[in-house]
Amino acid sequence: MRATNTTPLLTRGLLHFLPKTKGNPLSHKLTRAQKKVTYPAMKRKTFSLTLVVCLAAFGVVFASAAQKKSTKPSAKTSKPATQAAAEVVKRGAPLGDSLSVALTDVLKEPQKFADKPVLVEGVIERVCTNKGCWMELAPKAGAEESVRVTFKDYGFFVPVNSQGMKAKAEGQFTVKTLTKEKADHYEGEGARLKRNEDGTATEISFLASGVELRK
């Protein structure tokens, strides 16, 4: 029966580094079987260490890439939110799909378009300087004629500094005669009216349910 090797592991490890000389009484104890046990164990340790180093390096690279991705500005958010919000000023109800008409056509034949829901566009020539409860809409900047726009149920106003902005409004036109007192009041707020001989004024007005303003 073959004798079992009982040499302690530490002793076998030390034997590997001792010179194999005749004067070394332990050199003959390092057999091929012991080498087969020692070398694979060292290879496994080396492989484990290499694997740990590779995984650590991969983790560093992955973390660096993730950090760069998180700090890279997105094309969708590169535009300041305040700028996007300032492009369109909305007041009242959202604009619908009413018939779109030219403001110049309304000024020529106001009765033709009276009491019908329509969409109109123009430039704000004047605005109420107190709280923005009305505005005058003209076909273009500097036009001689304009339409007075008020807001449904007095439910919303426009910015008092919106003069010169482009506006799109949905609502109905009316043609009415303003009393002298009413005309005086409107002119006191900055409105421009065409007076009749008795001091009254014939006004083409527009009651808007919703408006959108742009610079």
C-alpha angles and dihedrals in degrees: 000000000000113000117242116242107244098174108133117250093242091053092050090051092052092047090062091066098044117101114254101236134141089248092059107086092192098051094086091058093070100092131180090257090057091050090052088054096044101045098050089049091054091047091052091051091049091049092049092050091048091050092051092050092049093049091049091050091048090051092053092050092047093049091049092051092048091051092051091049093050093049096045110105114244118236090224094055099037090096111081112252092224091057093050091048092049095055095078127030111198125194131176124354121354113268114262136199100279119147112285114226134181115251091221090060091051092052090053096048109014095165091059091064100034120129095006125117108247143157120236135179133201148122123289106242097175138005136192105273093202102061109331096260093147141016137193115236120202130184089242140353112290095015116155095226128051141167124241111233122200128177129250116263089351082275101141142015138205126237112280089228095054095107109131095024122125114248137196117193138180122208144079135303123229131184115213143154117245120214118241091253092050091047090050090051094051093048089050087060092050102270122147115223138174106233126213121222092265093053095259122119132219107223134193104207136179125212106207125203092188140002139192122203128198133178 
